[in-house]
Amino acid sequence: MVVHYGIESYKDTNPTYVTMGMFDGVHIGHQALIKHVVNASHEAGLQNVVISFWPHPKKVLNKDAKIQLLTTIDEKISKLETLGVDHLLLLNFDAELAKKSAEQFAMEYFKGILNAQRVILGYNHRFGSDHLSSEECVNTVKRLSIDTEVFYRCWAGDGLDVSSSEVRKALTVGDVGKANLILGREYSLSGKVEHGMKLGRELGYPTANISDIGEDKMLPNNGVYAVKVDLVEKRNIKTFNGVLNIGIKPTIGKCEKTIEVFLLNFSGDLYNRSLSIRFVAKLRDEFRFDSLDLLKKQIATDVDGAIQLLCK
């Protein structure tokens, strides 16, 4: 996959199939749409282009909006690459781009720069400064002699709605099982291990404090989770079971929100190393204990619970 940062870096003049969207999370609906575009383009003997945006349009259209992203830009690129995308065009979403109508955008990008032969859009896409729906875009794009298609709704399980918004709702209440079902994989985050208060070490459960998880990256709600932790060692990825806590450590007083993970069956130094963490299940909410001894007993229970879930 060739990643183009900005339209000026896209130089190919060959005809293409195109789709477009924010694709935050790259959930199973996004995956189905993109696989359809990939397969259709290759059957036609053409390459495909996926257009996405950075930063999130809401940051430009409403500077006070609180953005919670399911995927960082690097995570999105990695996940799209696994789907067979030929070209990923990341457009800088700024005030100038926001002013373009659907027709202006289609003429400049689809018809002009990308030489699109077919444009395939998700059913709930909103397009241009005039906020045309996918169905409304069909007539706009067809007037440019470009074939169009709307790819309709995808469901998960027994009628579970598939959308990035539904994933965020699930994570807000710690329902990582539901989030994972919509995503088609475990929700994950990556970060670097930094020095912390070392309380876990004193309790017999040394934890790694995680930082640098990415701007606007969404965290599941405060609580204790069973997780899988991927660690790169000598170019190989080793996976460890773990127990992760997101919260403010109410037992020891007021603290800023932290992310701490205890790796089962691991010994060694993790400082300044990068970890990728995959959420499997929530074990419990975060709450205050009357003593560190009670906290230590609860951690032991959490570890036992994580082992039962992760070692099935």
matplotlib code that plots the C-alpha trace (Angstrom):
import matplotlib.pyplot as plt

x = [0.0, 1.3, 0.4, 0.0, 0.2, -1.7, -3.0, 0.2, 2.0, -0.5, 1.0, -0.6, -2.8, -4.2, -7.9, -9.1, -11.9, -12.4, -14.0, -13.8, -14.5, -13.0, -12.9, -12.2, -11.8, -11.8, -14.7, -16.3, -18.5, -15.5, -13.7, -16.6, -16.8, -13.1, -12.8, -15.7, -13.8, -10.6, -12.2, -14.2, -11.2, -9.0, -11.7, -11.8, -8.0, -7.7, -6.1, -8.1, -7.8, -9.1, -9.4, -9.4, -8.7, -6.4, -7.1, -10.7, -13.1, -14.8, -11.6, -11.8, -15.5, -15.9, -12.7, -14.5, -15.5, -13.9, -12.6, -12.2, -10.5, -10.7, -7.5, -4.5, -3.3, -0.6, -3.1, -5.5, -2.7, -1.7, -5.3, -6.1, -2.9, -4.1, -7.2, -5.3, -5.7, -3.4, -3.4, -4.3, -4.7, -4.7, -6.1, -5.3, -8.8, -8.6, -10.9, -10.3, -11.2, -14.3, -15.7, -15.8, -19.2, -19.8, -19.8, -16.6, -14.8, -16.0, -14.9, -11.5, -10.6, -12.7, -12.9, -9.6, -6.8, -7.9, -9.4, -12.1, -14.1, -16.2, -16.9, -18.2, -19.5, -20.7, -24.5, -24.1, -21.4, -21.8, -20.2, -19.0, -19.9, -23.5, -23.5, -25.0, -25.9, -24.4, -27.6, -27.7, -24.0, -24.9, -26.5, -23.7, -21.0, -23.0, -23.2, -19.4, -19.7, -18.5, -20.2, -21.4, -22.5, -23.7, -22.6, -25.3, -25.5, -23.6, -24.8, -22.9, -24.4, -28.1, -28.9, -26.1, -25.6, -22.1, -20.7, -17.8, -20.4, -21.6, -18.0, -17.5, -20.7, -19.6, -16.1, -17.7, -19.3, -16.4, -18.2, -15.1, -16.8, -19.4, -16.8, -14.7, -17.6, -18.2, -14.5, -13.9, -10.9, -9.9, -9.8, -6.2, -3.8, -0.1, 2.2, 5.6, 6.4, 7.4, 8.4, 5.4, 4.9, 6.1, 3.2, 2.5, 6.0, 5.5, 2.3, 4.0, 2.5, 4.9, 3.0, 4.1, 2.8, 1.8, 2.1, 2.2, -0.9, -1.7, -3.5, -7.3, -7.1, -10.1, -9.8, -12.4, -13.9, -12.1, -11.7, -9.7, -9.4, -8.1, -5.7, -3.2, 0.1, 2.3, 6.0, 8.6, 11.8, 14.6, 12.2, 9.8, 6.5, 5.9, 2.4, 1.7, -1.5, -2.1, -4.3, -4.7, -6.1, -7.3, -8.1, -7.1, -6.0, -8.7, -7.1, -4.0, -5.7, -6.3, -4.2, -4.3, -5.7, -3.1, -2.9, -1.0, -0.6, 0.8, 2.2, 1.7, 4.8, 7.1, 10.4, 12.7, 12.9, 10.2, 11.1, 11.0, 9.8, 6.7, 3.7, 0.6, -2.4, -5.5, -8.6, -10.4, -12.8, -13.6, -13.1, -14.5, -15.0, -12.4, -13.2, -11.5, -10.2, -9.9, -6.3, -3.4, -3.8, -7.4, -6.2, -3.5, -6.0, -8.3, -5.4, -4.8, -8.4, -8.2, -5.1, -7.0, -10.0, -7.8, -6.0, -9.4, -10.5, -7.3, -6.0, -9.2]
y = [0.0, 3.4, 6.1, 9.7, 12.4, 15.2, 15.5, 17.0, 13.6, 11.7, 11.5, 8.4, 9.2, 5.7, 5.1, 4.0, 2.8, 5.1, 5.1, 7.8, 8.2, 8.8, 5.0, 5.6, 2.2, 0.3, -1.8, -4.7, -2.4, -0.4, -3.7, -5.0, -1.8, -1.6, -5.3, -4.8, -1.9, -3.8, -6.9, -4.8, -2.7, -5.7, -7.6, -4.6, -4.6, -1.3, 0.0, 1.4, 4.6, 5.0, 8.7, 9.6, 12.7, 14.0, 15.7, 14.6, 17.0, 17.7, 19.4, 21.9, 22.4, 22.7, 23.6, 22.9, 19.4, 16.6, 14.0, 10.4, 8.4, 4.6, 4.5, 6.8, 7.6, 4.9, 2.3, 3.2, 2.9, -0.5, -1.8, -0.5, -2.1, -5.5, -5.1, -5.0, -1.2, 0.0, 3.7, 5.5, 9.2, 11.2, 14.6, 17.4, 18.5, 22.3, 25.3, 25.4, 21.8, 22.2, 24.9, 22.6, 21.4, 17.8, 18.7, 20.8, 17.9, 15.3, 17.4, 18.2, 14.9, 12.1, 13.3, 15.2, 14.0, 10.3, 9.6, 7.6, 5.1, 4.1, 5.7, 3.4, 5.1, 3.8, 4.2, 6.8, 9.0, 12.7, 14.5, 18.1, 21.5, 20.9, 17.6, 15.5, 11.9, 9.0, 8.6, 12.3, 12.1, 9.4, 11.9, 14.5, 12.0, 10.4, 13.8, 13.6, 10.3, 8.3, 5.1, 5.2, 2.7, 2.9, 0.1, -0.5, -1.2, -4.1, -5.8, -7.8, -10.7, -10.5, -7.2, -5.2, -1.9, -1.5, 2.0, 3.9, 5.6, 2.3, 1.2, 4.5, 3.9, 0.4, 1.6, 4.4, 1.8, -0.7, -3.2, -4.2, -7.4, -5.5, -3.1, -6.1, -7.7, -4.5, -4.0, -7.6, -7.7, -6.7, -2.9, -1.9, 0.9, 1.2, 3.3, 3.6, 2.4, 5.2, 5.4, 5.6, 5.5, 1.9, 1.0, -2.2, -3.4, -2.8, -4.9, -7.7, -6.9, -4.7, -2.7, -0.9, 2.7, 3.4, 6.9, 8.3, 6.5, 9.0, 12.3, 12.0, 8.2, 6.9, 4.9, 2.4, 3.7, 3.4, -0.1, -3.3, -5.4, -8.7, -7.9, -9.4, -7.5, -7.7, -7.0, -6.9, -8.8, -9.2, -8.6, -11.3, -10.4, -12.1, -12.0, -12.0, -12.2, -9.2, -7.2, -3.6, -0.8, 2.5, 5.1, 7.5, 5.1, 6.1, 3.9, 6.1, 9.5, 11.8, 11.1, 11.9, 9.1, 6.5, 3.3, 0.5, -3.1, -6.1, -8.8, -12.4, -14.6, -11.8, -10.7, -8.0, -4.2, -2.6, 1.0, 3.0, 0.0, 0.0, -2.2, -3.0, -3.8, -5.6, -5.5, -8.8, -8.3, -6.0, -7.6, -4.9, -1.2, 0.8, 1.5, 2.6, 0.1, 0.8, -0.5, -1.5, -5.1, -5.3, -3.8, -6.5, -9.3, -7.8, -7.7, -11.4, -12.0, -9.9, -11.9, -15.2, -13.9, -12.8, -16.2, -18.0, -15.7, -15.6, -19.1, -21.0]
z = [0.0, -1.0, 1.6, 0.2, 2.7, 1.0, -2.6, -3.9, -3.3, -5.5, -9.0, -10.5, -13.6, -14.1, -13.7, -10.3, -8.1, -5.1, -1.7, 1.0, 4.7, 8.1, 8.8, 12.5, 14.1, 10.8, 12.1, 10.3, 8.3, 7.1, 6.4, 4.3, 2.3, 1.6, 0.8, -1.7, -3.3, -3.4, -5.0, -7.5, -8.6, -9.1, -11.0, -13.4, -13.6, -11.9, -8.6, -5.8, -3.7, -0.2, 0.8, 4.5, 6.5, 9.2, 11.5, 12.3, 10.6, 13.9, 15.2, 12.3, 12.2, 16.0, 17.8, 21.2, 20.2, 22.3, 19.9, 21.0, 18.3, 18.1, 15.9, 15.8, 12.3, 12.5, 13.6, 10.8, 8.2, 9.5, 9.5, 6.1, 4.7, 5.8, 3.6, 0.3, -0.3, -3.2, -2.3, 0.9, 0.3, 3.6, 3.0, 5.4, 6.6, 6.9, 6.5, 2.8, 2.2, 4.5, 2.2, -0.9, -1.9, -2.9, -6.6, -6.3, -4.4, -6.9, -9.9, -8.4, -6.8, -8.3, -11.9, -12.0, -9.8, -9.2, -12.6, -10.9, -12.9, -10.0, -6.6, -3.8, -0.6, 2.7, 3.3, 6.1, 4.5, 4.5, 1.7, 1.1, 2.7, 1.7, 3.7, 1.0, 1.9, 0.0, -2.0, -2.9, -4.0, -6.6, -8.9, -8.3, -9.2, -12.1, -13.8, -14.1, -16.0, -13.1, -12.0, -8.4, -5.8, -2.2, 0.0, 2.6, 6.3, 7.9, 11.1, 13.8, 15.7, 16.3, 14.7, 16.5, 14.7, 13.3, 13.6, 15.2, 17.5, 18.8, 19.6, 21.5, 23.5, 24.4, 25.5, 27.6, 29.8, 29.6, 27.4, 25.5, 24.4, 22.4, 21.1, 19.9, 18.2, 16.1, 15.4, 14.5, 16.8, 20.3, 20.9, 21.4, 22.3, 22.1, 24.3, 25.9, 29.5, 31.8, 35.5, 37.9, 41.7, 41.9, 44.3, 42.3, 43.0, 46.7, 46.6, 44.7, 41.3, 39.4, 36.8, 33.7, 33.4, 29.8, 28.2, 24.7, 23.5, 20.8, 20.6, 21.3, 21.6, 23.4, 26.6, 27.9, 31.2, 34.4, 35.7, 35.7, 32.5, 31.3, 28.4, 26.0, 25.7, 22.7, 23.2, 20.5, 21.5, 18.9, 16.0, 17.3, 19.0, 22.3, 23.8, 27.5, 29.5, 31.7, 34.1, 33.3, 35.4, 34.1, 36.7, 39.4, 42.2, 44.8, 47.5, 47.7, 47.2, 44.3, 41.2, 37.5, 35.4, 34.6, 32.6, 34.4, 33.3, 35.1, 32.8, 34.0, 33.8, 32.8, 34.4, 33.1, 32.5, 30.4, 30.9, 27.6, 25.7, 23.5, 24.3, 22.3, 24.6, 23.5, 25.7, 26.1, 29.0, 31.9, 35.3, 37.6, 38.2, 40.0, 43.6, 46.8, 49.4, 53.1, 53.2, 50.9, 52.2, 50.9, 47.6, 47.4, 48.0, 45.3, 42.8, 43.5, 42.7, 39.5, 38.4, 39.0, 37.1, 34.2, 34.0, 33.8, 31.0, 29.0, 29.4, 28.1]

ax = plt.figure().add_subplot(projection="3d")
ax.plot(x, y, z, "-o")
ax.set_aspect("equal")
plt.show()
